[in-house]
Every structure is written in C-alpha cells, then in structure tokens.
Amino acid sequence: MKFLHERLPNGLDVIAEVTDTALSTSIGFFVKTGARDETDAEWGVSHFLEHMVFKGTNDLSADEINRRFDWMGASANAFTSEEDTAYHAAVLPEQQIEATALLARMMRPALREDDFDTEKLVILEEIRMYDDQPPFGADDRCRATFFGHHPLARSVLGTVESIERMPVEVMRDYHRRRYSPANIVLCATGAVDFEALVRSAREWCGDWEPLAIPPRRAPLDLRAAYAPTLELITRPTSTLEYAVKMSRGPAGDDDDRFAAKLLAAILGDTSGSRLYWAMVDTGRAEQASCHHQDFLDAGMFATQLSCDPEDAEELLGMIDEVYRAAAEKGLDRREFEQNRNKLAGRWVLLGERPRRRLFDVGPEWAHSGDYRSVADDLRTIENLSREDVHRVLARWPLHGTGSTVLAGPLPLDPSLETASEAQ
Amino acid sequence: MKQTLHSATLDNGIVLLGEDLPGLESVAVAFHTPAGAVHDGPGRCGLATLSGEMMLRGAGDRTSRDIVEVLEGSGIQWAQSVSTSHSSFAGAMVARQLPIALPIYADILRRPRLPDDELENARQMVLQNLAGTEDDPAHRAMSALRQLHYPHPLGMPSEGISADVEAIGVDDVRSFVRAHVVPRGMIIAVAGRIDWNDFVTRVEALFGDWDTDDASAVAIGSRGERIRFVPHDSQQTHIALAWSVPPYRHDASYEASAALSVLGGGSSSRLFSEVRERRGLCYSVSAGYHTLRDYASAICYSGTSAARAQETLDVMLAEIDRLPGTIEEAELDRVKSRAKSALVMQQESSAARAAWIARQWYHLGSVRSLAEELARYDRLNVASVEGWLAANRPAGLTIVSLGKEPLEVPREVSA
C-alpha cells in the first residue's frame, strides 16, 4: 500500500492510496463544505446541491450521466454531512479515466432552474421520508440544542420551509464560493493509476478558477457543557419511544479521539457492551448504544435508546448510572483488552476493502491535510492503555450532562422539558 | 481471473465450500443450518428467530457472555440471522483467528444449552425488535407484500409475529433446534485467506461425528389476496408490488433479472428516470429480483407523499406494462456491465464471497465459477430477454400500499 499526493497550481489536491492487489478503483471528489457552512437562507443547500450535481452540466444531461455510470458498471453515489460533500464511484480499474472525467465534469453543474424546481420535490420527499422514520426528528432536534449557536447545530437536509423558499440563485452563489479547487480533494483508493489520475485532474479540473475560502472554525459554544436538557417530540402512533442524547467528547484534532471510540465501544457498542448486557440482552430496550463522532472543532458522544415508552425514563436513568459507574470505578483489564481487540479487528476488516477506505482517506485529508494508513490507525489502537480511556472519562464525563430528546408516544410534559426557555 | 474454489461433503451430509481470495488478510466463515423460518409452524411465527437467539445464550461450557467475550476479544465480527430457508451464524476475522472461532461455532450449533432462565430475556429481545419494525413503514409494506405474494408459509416474516412469539415455550425451542439444526442440509462456507485442507480437517474433527435424523419437509399452502391497503399514520404512502418470475436455479432467471434491472436496477433504469428524475415524484423507487429456492418474485417499491402516491403507482404500472417489446441494446449492455462489475468487486470482501458461494450451493447444488457466471451475462441479448418477456408478461401482480389513504388499483393488473 502506498500513498501519493500532488497539488495542481489552482490548489486542487490529488491523493491516492494504491493497493496493488485490489480489483477495483474507487474515486471520490471530497468538497470541504456541508451544513455547517450554510447561512439561514442557505439551510439545506449543500445537500440539495449534491442532488443537482447529478442533473448535468452545460454539455451533459442528467440521463447521460446516469447512463454513463451504469455503462461503466460503476457503483456511484454521493453524500452530504455537516462538514463534507462527497461524490464517489467504484469501478473496475479499466474505467478509472472515464469515471474520473465524469465525476470531474459533474463538479461544474449547469444548475438549470427547471431541474432545480423538479429536484426540489425529490428533496421534500426525502425530508418527509426521514420524518416518518425513527427517531422521528429526535436526532436533528438534539443536535440543534446540543450545538446551540455553533454552526454544527444545523441539520443536513434543511426543513420543508427552508427548501421551499430557496431560489436557484442561492445555490449558484453557494456553488461558486464553496466548490473552489482549493476546497476540493480528489481521492482514489484501490488499484489506482496515479499518473493517469493526475492527468485526468489537469485535463478536467486544471482550469477551475481558484477563489479564497473563508476559514470554517467557529468558537465552541456547546450549551450542553453547562446544564443537561430534556425535550419531547410527541408521536402518538409510534410504537416505541426513541431517545437521542448528546454529550461532549474529543474533537477530530484531539489525540484522545481513538480512546474515545474505544470508550464508546466499551460502554455502548451494539453487542457485548455494558449497555448491551444491561438492556438489549435482557430485552428491556430494542437499542441502547453509544458512539463517538468527531468534527473539525468539536466532538460528541451520541447515545441512542429505543424502548417501551413507559420504560424510557427509567432506562435513561440506568444509562446514566452505567456511565457514572464507568467514570467512578473505571474499567476492568479484561473488558478493556477485549474491546481493544474488537476495535482492531474491525479496523483490519474495513481497511482491506478499498471501496471503504475511500471514506477514511478522503475526509481525513480534507479535514487535516494528513494521511493515516490502516497500519497507523492499528498502531494507535494497539498502543491505547486503560489510562487513556480513564482520562477521556475524566475530561468528558458522559453522566449527569448532555442534551436529550425523546420522540414517541409519551405525552408532552412541560415539567420535564428544560430546553424550551433557553432557545 | 484465476479463481480457486473448493468443496467437500462430510459423511453426515454437511457441505463445505471454500474460496481462496489472495490479497486479503481476512477470513469469513458462515454456518447455514436448514432451520429457517419456513419451519416455524402454525401459531409459532418467530420460532426460528427465537431459537437462533437462544442458541447464543450458552453453549457447551460457555455462558452467553463467554461466547461474546471470546469472539469479540479475538477481534471476530460475528453475526446471527434467520431467513426463510436458513438460520445462520457467521464470523469475519483476521485469518489466524479461525482456529479460535470454529470450536465456538461448533458448541453453538451442537451443544446449545437453551436454558429455561434465558427464555424470557430472549423473547423480550425478539418482541422489542418486532416493535421496532412496527415503526418502519417501508419494512411493513415489504413484509406484507412477501406474506401475500408467496405461498404460505414461504412469505411469513422471519422476525415473527408478536402474539405467536408470546406463546412460544422453551420446549418449542428445544424441539425446533433438535429437529432442524441438523447436519443434512447444512452448508459451511469459508472465503478469504484460507488453508483449505486445514479447514476441512478442523471442521471434520468438530462436526464429523454429528449425526441426527433428517428434517421433515414443509407443506406449501396457498397465496394471500392480491391487493391490500395497510392503514398507517405517515406523511408518505409506501407502494410495494410483486409478480412471479423463475427462481435462480432456472436458466431463465438471468433473462428475468436482466429485464427487472432494465426496469428499476440502476440510476439509468426506467423507473428511476421516469418516476424520480423526470417527474420528481419520490426519493426512492426501484425494482429487483428476489428468489427463494422454488419461487421467485419481481419486487418494485416506492415511497412518496400521500398526495402524489396515486400518480406514482400509475406511472410504475405503466412502466411495467411498457417493458415487453421495448428493451434496447444499450439498456441491456448497461445492465450486463453493472452485474459483471459487481461480481468482480465482490471478490474484495471475504464475507460477501462466503455468502455468495453458500447461496449458489443452496440454489444450484454446485458453485459456478466467476468465469461461468460472467459468461452467462455475456450470452444475454435483447432477443433472449425479449423472448422471455413475451412469454412471461408481468401479470397477477400483488400490490400493497401503506399510508393514510388507499390507492386505486386497476383490477386487470392483478388478474
């Protein structure tokens, strides 16, 4: 496995992790933009734009794009998060040049108004689809409360209102500002011909006009750092009650982020964790899990619970006790080692799939300008000690803090809600 | 591409399958026992699932916790699942851990404790999962579709039905495991960085002396009604359609799945272009091929807001009706290209290949080489696909809609 990097004169980074034994080539354009880069008037535009990129350029129709990907046998898609928008395709190596060219051309979309109006309907359907699904908006509401005035408070899809009122000019302007070459990383993994990749980048991206990109970091203002909050969304016809809780954790540039992921696995992995044995194995909860998520300048532990509505309060209390016990009594050696091996095993399996590696290598470079091999990550995981995890517990306690949102049949109880007056 | 496949059959009927995947560090192993949900029995829908869960709750000398701690402590990613035909236990790991994993799986399969005092927890776990599926409208629509379309009990939900799960006793679980977790009909598949001879030796030592009676066959009944509306308080209406096509072991299944892929397989497919891209009617719309051993279905799905659901259904039906006689060579070329590319890329995942070779054996009684599989796609042409479609026009559709209001369904499509 080797890593290669070249920067075009206009600032576009071209990187590749080359695996000689791979059978496929994965190519992705990672744009350093997402929901956190939007203003109120732009709410949802990053994700909407991601859809519009598939609607064609001045000389490529949407049908033509779809046909070309299918003709190449590509597994192509895109995603938008709080911090990234990515367009990617996995192909057989002989299609590398063709797939790179197509993705590159798509980065300069026509953004036609009639396509914009039609696609707006699809976005609204996507919003409704998620609104009908568990956790029924609890995740978005929790993020809004937890992040407060921080730009990460914004949900990726936007709202029905923000999408309906958005004119196409907002998107065109956003695209011009955010899709500047210095704000984009072209990343490939697997069986990559790096010289050909750089040639493709020069041919299709070389004339992209460089524009200055404003810095993204925002002052940290996490309301949950001060007082726990609880909110309710009432969905009378839901069967289960769904809870999402967010509390502070190490950010993406913090050396403790690996220890935080190990801690989250110990406390709340979907199998074999403390929450699993306490609630899932016993059939008290459908799900009781915890994971760590990091961003450029913030990090969080997100806890998810789904259970019978009448048990929700008790189980939230139990979760808090599980977290408290870990902080006060620490972790036993066997449990720690078991979970470290589990995390390492998971990393090896994910690491040997080039299509999966794209989503580690691309964002890592986009966020930090660094490359970490699977071996680097494994070394970090294997060197973790119990003290590292105990330090995380001390720096970012998970108990007695955090923003919680419940969604389900539980009736609205004003005495329970604590966040409304603070909004 | 060079490919090395292995197979062996133990005296007790267990079939062992293997594939070398050079370049990988991992090995994936899967044990498919013939204890699928098809054997749940009347009033016991969910028995296979509850039994699978109980098998993990202590086996041989190990408690439930020991099993999970040893597997996870060895970095083994384990999974357990139940389908219509099989109850399966699988693991993916760094190759050197396979000798640790195999004896644990042998205990789970041959020496499950099935303890009384774990039944309630296991039952509650299954019931929690069922309650969760109640909140997933797309899942509910698809589950209702399979239940109506396949002859009973082939379409019954493997996750169970609450009232049935409530009624299951520990004796039901024990007799189910005794009768159906048996060597005959069992497939053990391994793929990745394997040492085949070593694997066969180990499996033979662990499973070779296991002998039981053969499991009994299941009586297949009739299908359900063709059109059903499921009331559900949601913004979107979910539409699921099915009609019958040849199962995978028939040669014509390639023509059938290619035709379905033209209809709704990729982003250049007819349904995606017409329903989503041109009309913006929905976020998700697709058509696909779903096969059991003796029955298979074309399945189409879309979810869209109530006000636009009727138009969505109408356009889907029009595209299905328009399919025979209109397939173009370029469309079929794209379908072939997608299928072939996916097959080659599958070789990068040990777990995907272990699942694939087991699936082939179950359906065909043999494993086709990658070269043969690719050649089958190469042989497809417009004349063969159209020929099959002309003789097998989509008809007798089962249609499920789930949402606030029922949809108008023209009677003739279900005839």
Interface residues (C-beta under 8 A of the other chain):
Chain A: T21 A22 L23 S24 F54 A62 D63 N66 R67 F69 D70 W71 M72 G73 A74 S75 A76 A90 V91 L92 T118 E119 K120 L121 V122 L124 E125 E126 R128 M129 D131 D132 Q133 P134 T237 S238 T239 L240 S271 G272 W277 V280 D281 T282 G283 R284 A285 E286 Q287 S306 C307 D308 R334 E337 Q338 N339 N341 K342 A344 G345 R346 V348 L349 E352 R353 P354 R355
Chain B: P22 G23 L24 E25 S26 S64 R65 V68 E69 E72 G73 S74 G75 I76 Q77 W78 A92 M93 V94 Q97 E120 N121 A122 R123 Q124 M125 V126 L127 Q128 N129 A131 G132 E134 D135 D136 P137 H232 D233 S234 Q235 Q236 G266 S267 S268 S269 F272 S273 R276 E277 R278 R279 G280 L281 C282 Y283 S284 G303 T304 S305 A330 D333 R334 V335 S337 R338 A339 K340 S341 A342 V344 M345 Q347 E348 S349
